[in-house]
Amino acid sequence: MVYDRQTTLVHGGKKMGLVVERKPGESIHIQFDQRMSAEELDDLLRTGITIRVVDIGHQVRPKAKLHIEAGQGARIWRSELLERATHPHQNAAEPEPAR
């Protein structure tokens, strides 16, 4: 699943970004829409991207909860989903070579 600015919620007039949980070794990847205008890109560079640690779980499998706020043209991927989207046949069985 790809999250973009359209998934941002507004609650009580306050903008809320995307919240993602990540385990040790997992990551996120932020891409920018190629159709962004120079003005939109300038705005994104000026305002930046905010990633805030909301919580760190101390269970058997620790994980961090991240809150991400980014501009309109930013697309936020969980790294494992980006890998599947960019290499869809990587997990498929490789065909035997012809003999």
PyRosetta script that sets phi, psi and omega in degrees:
from pyrosetta import init, pose_from_sequence

init()
pose = pose_from_sequence("MVYDRQTTLVHGGKKMGLVVERKPGESIHIQFDQRMSAEELDDLLRTGITIRVVDIGHQVRPKAKLHIEAGQGARIWRSELLERATHPHQNAAEPEPAR")
pose.set_psi(1, 138.2)
pose.set_omega(1, 177.8)
pose.set_phi(2, -105.2)
pose.set_psi(2, 133.1)
pose.set_omega(2, 176.5)
pose.set_phi(3, -107.0)
pose.set_psi(3, 134.3)
pose.set_omega(3, 175.1)
pose.set_phi(4, -131.5)
pose.set_psi(4, -176.4)
pose.set_omega(4, -175.2)
pose.set_phi(5, -60.6)
pose.set_psi(5, -22.5)
pose.set_omega(5, -179.5)
pose.set_phi(6, -67.4)
pose.set_psi(6, -17.1)
pose.set_omega(6, 178.9)
pose.set_phi(7, -87.3)
pose.set_psi(7, -3.3)
pose.set_omega(7, -179.5)
pose.set_phi(8, -66.3)
pose.set_psi(8, 135.1)
pose.set_omega(8, -179.7)
pose.set_phi(9, -101.8)
pose.set_psi(9, 152.5)
pose.set_omega(9, 172.7)
pose.set_phi(10, -119.8)
pose.set_psi(10, 125.2)
pose.set_omega(10, -177.9)
pose.set_phi(11, -130.2)
pose.set_psi(11, 118.4)
pose.set_omega(11, 179.8)
pose.set_phi(12, 60.3)
pose.set_psi(12, 34.7)
pose.set_omega(12, 179.8)
pose.set_phi(13, 78.9)
pose.set_psi(13, -1.1)
pose.set_omega(13, -178.2)
pose.set_phi(14, -104.1)
pose.set_psi(14, 129.4)
pose.set_omega(14, -179.6)
pose.set_phi(15, -74.2)
pose.set_psi(15, 135.3)
pose.set_omega(15, 179.0)
pose.set_phi(16, -121.6)
pose.set_psi(16, 132.2)
pose.set_omega(16, -179.8)
pose.set_phi(17, -90.9)
pose.set_psi(17, -166.4)
pose.set_omega(17, -179.5)
pose.set_phi(18, -81.7)
pose.set_psi(18, 139.1)
pose.set_omega(18, 175.2)
pose.set_phi(19, -115.2)
pose.set_psi(19, 126.2)
pose.set_omega(19, -177.0)
pose.set_phi(20, -130.0)
pose.set_psi(20, 138.9)
pose.set_omega(20, 173.2)
pose.set_phi(21, -98.9)
pose.set_psi(21, 138.0)
pose.set_omega(21, 179.1)
pose.set_phi(22, -133.5)
pose.set_psi(22, 136.7)
pose.set_omega(22, 175.8)
pose.set_phi(23, -91.2)
pose.set_psi(23, 163.6)
pose.set_omega(23, 177.5)
pose.set_phi(24, -53.0)
pose.set_psi(24, 132.3)
pose.set_omega(24, 179.9)
pose.set_phi(25, 91.3)
pose.set_psi(25, -17.9)
pose.set_omega(25, 177.6)
pose.set_phi(26, -84.2)
pose.set_psi(26, 159.1)
pose.set_omega(26, -177.6)
pose.set_phi(27, -144.5)
pose.set_psi(27, 176.0)
pose.set_omega(27, 172.1)
pose.set_phi(28, -123.0)
pose.set_psi(28, 160.4)
pose.set_omega(28, 179.2)
pose.set_phi(29, -133.1)
pose.set_psi(29, 131.1)
pose.set_omega(29, -179.6)
pose.set_phi(30, -111.8)
pose.set_psi(30, 123.6)
pose.set_omega(30, 177.6)
pose.set_phi(31, -115.1)
pose.set_psi(31, 160.3)
pose.set_omega(31, 178.8)
pose.set_phi(32, -118.2)
pose.set_psi(32, 137.4)
pose.set_omega(32, -178.9)
pose.set_phi(33, -60.0)
pose.set_psi(33, 126.4)
pose.set_omega(33, -178.7)
pose.set_phi(34, -67.5)
pose.set_psi(34, -17.9)
pose.set_omega(34, -179.5)
pose.set_phi(35, -87.9)
pose.set_psi(35, 5.8)
pose.set_omega(35, 179.9)
pose.set_phi(36, -62.8)
pose.set_psi(36, 139.6)
pose.set_omega(36, 175.2)
pose.set_phi(37, -77.7)
pose.set_psi(37, 164.7)
pose.set_omega(37, 178.0)
pose.set_phi(38, -60.0)
pose.set_psi(38, -35.8)
pose.set_omega(38, 179.4)
pose.set_phi(39, -66.5)
pose.set_psi(39, -43.4)
pose.set_omega(39, 178.7)
pose.set_phi(40, -64.6)
pose.set_psi(40, -41.7)
pose.set_omega(40, 178.6)
pose.set_phi(41, -64.5)
pose.set_psi(41, -42.3)
pose.set_omega(41, 178.0)
pose.set_phi(42, -60.5)
pose.set_psi(42, -42.6)
pose.set_omega(42, 178.8)
pose.set_phi(43, -63.1)
pose.set_psi(43, -42.5)
pose.set_omega(43, 178.9)
pose.set_phi(44, -63.5)
pose.set_psi(44, -42.5)
pose.set_omega(44, 178.7)
pose.set_phi(45, -66.1)
pose.set_psi(45, -35.7)
pose.set_omega(45, -179.0)
pose.set_phi(46, -72.2)
pose.set_psi(46, -42.4)
pose.set_omega(46, -177.2)
pose.set_phi(47, -85.6)
pose.set_psi(47, -26.3)
pose.set_omega(47, 177.3)
pose.set_phi(48, 75.3)
pose.set_psi(48, -174.1)
pose.set_omega(48, 178.5)
pose.set_phi(49, -121.0)
pose.set_psi(49, 133.4)
pose.set_omega(49, 179.9)
pose.set_phi(50, -110.2)
pose.set_psi(50, 126.2)
pose.set_omega(50, 174.3)
pose.set_phi(51, -122.0)
pose.set_psi(51, 118.8)
pose.set_omega(51, -176.5)
pose.set_phi(52, -120.4)
pose.set_psi(52, 134.6)
pose.set_omega(52, 175.2)
pose.set_phi(53, -78.0)
pose.set_psi(53, 116.9)
pose.set_omega(53, -178.4)
pose.set_phi(54, -88.4)
pose.set_psi(54, -39.4)
pose.set_omega(54, -175.7)
pose.set_phi(55, -158.4)
pose.set_psi(55, 150.9)
pose.set_omega(55, 172.5)
pose.set_phi(56, -125.4)
pose.set_psi(56, 113.9)
pose.set_omega(56, -179.2)
pose.set_phi(57, -74.2)
pose.set_psi(57, 140.7)
pose.set_omega(57, 179.9)
pose.set_phi(58, -117.5)
pose.set_psi(58, 43.3)
pose.set_omega(58, 179.5)
pose.set_phi(59, -90.2)
pose.set_psi(59, -167.6)
pose.set_omega(59, 177.2)
pose.set_phi(60, -57.9)
pose.set_psi(60, -39.8)
pose.set_omega(60, 178.6)
pose.set_phi(61, -113.9)
pose.set_psi(61, 92.5)
pose.set_omega(61, -176.7)
pose.set_phi(62, -63.9)
pose.set_psi(62, 148.7)
pose.set_omega(62, 176.8)
pose.set_phi(63, -152.9)
pose.set_psi(63, 153.3)
pose.set_omega(63, 177.4)
pose.set_phi(64, -106.3)
pose.set_psi(64, 141.6)
pose.set_omega(64, 175.1)
pose.set_phi(65, -103.0)
pose.set_psi(65, 121.6)
pose.set_omega(65, -176.5)
pose.set_phi(66, -110.9)
pose.set_psi(66, 138.6)
pose.set_omega(66, 174.7)
pose.set_phi(67, -108.6)
pose.set_psi(67, 123.1)
pose.set_omega(67, -174.0)
pose.set_phi(68, -119.1)
pose.set_psi(68, 126.6)
pose.set_omega(68, 173.7)
pose.set_phi(69, -120.0)
pose.set_psi(69, 125.3)
pose.set_omega(69, -178.6)
pose.set_phi(70, -142.5)
pose.set_psi(70, 164.8)
pose.set_omega(70, -178.8)
pose.set_phi(71, -68.6)
pose.set_psi(71, 173.9)
pose.set_omega(71, -176.0)
pose.set_phi(72, -53.5)
pose.set_psi(72, -39.6)
pose.set_omega(72, -174.8)
pose.set_phi(73, -88.8)
pose.set_psi(73, 4.6)
pose.set_omega(73, -179.1)
pose.set_phi(74, -87.1)
pose.set_psi(74, 132.4)
pose.set_omega(74, 175.4)
pose.set_phi(75, -113.8)
pose.set_psi(75, 128.7)
pose.set_omega(75, -174.7)
pose.set_phi(76, -111.2)
pose.set_psi(76, 121.9)
pose.set_omega(76, -178.0)
pose.set_phi(77, -115.5)
pose.set_psi(77, 141.8)
pose.set_omega(77, 161.7)
pose.set_phi(78, -73.1)
pose.set_psi(78, 133.4)
pose.set_omega(78, -171.4)
pose.set_phi(79, -56.9)
pose.set_psi(79, -36.2)
pose.set_omega(79, -178.9)
pose.set_phi(80, -68.4)
pose.set_psi(80, -30.7)
pose.set_omega(80, 177.8)
pose.set_phi(81, -76.8)
pose.set_psi(81, -34.0)
pose.set_omega(81, 175.4)
pose.set_phi(82, -64.1)
pose.set_psi(82, -41.7)
pose.set_omega(82, 179.1)
pose.set_phi(83, -60.4)
pose.set_psi(83, -44.2)
pose.set_omega(83, 178.6)
pose.set_phi(84, -65.2)
pose.set_psi(84, -37.9)
pose.set_omega(84, -178.3)
pose.set_phi(85, -70.8)
pose.set_psi(85, -35.3)
pose.set_omega(85, -177.7)
pose.set_phi(86, -88.3)
pose.set_psi(86, -19.8)
pose.set_omega(86, 178.2)
pose.set_phi(87, -133.0)
pose.set_psi(87, 67.5)
pose.set_omega(87, -172.5)
pose.set_phi(88, -63.4)
pose.set_psi(88, -24.8)
pose.set_omega(88, -177.0)
pose.set_phi(89, -100.3)
pose.set_psi(89, 4.7)
pose.set_omega(89, -177.9)
pose.set_phi(90, -63.9)
pose.set_psi(90, -37.0)
pose.set_omega(90, -178.9)
pose.set_phi(91, -84.6)
pose.set_psi(91, -11.2)
pose.set_omega(91, 178.7)
pose.set_phi(92, -74.2)
pose.set_psi(92, 152.5)
pose.set_omega(92, 179.1)
pose.set_phi(93, -63.0)
pose.set_psi(93, 136.9)
pose.set_omega(93, 179.3)
pose.set_phi(94, -77.0)
pose.set_psi(94, 134.2)
pose.set_omega(94, 179.3)
pose.set_phi(95, -68.8)
pose.set_psi(95, 150.4)
pose.set_omega(95, 176.3)
pose.set_phi(96, -69.1)
pose.set_psi(96, 142.0)
pose.set_omega(96, 177.6)
pose.set_phi(97, -66.4)
pose.set_psi(97, 147.7)
pose.set_omega(97, 178.9)
pose.set_phi(98, -67.6)
pose.set_psi(98, 144.9)
pose.set_omega(98, 179.8)
pose.set_phi(99, -113.9)
pose.dump_pdb("model.pdb")
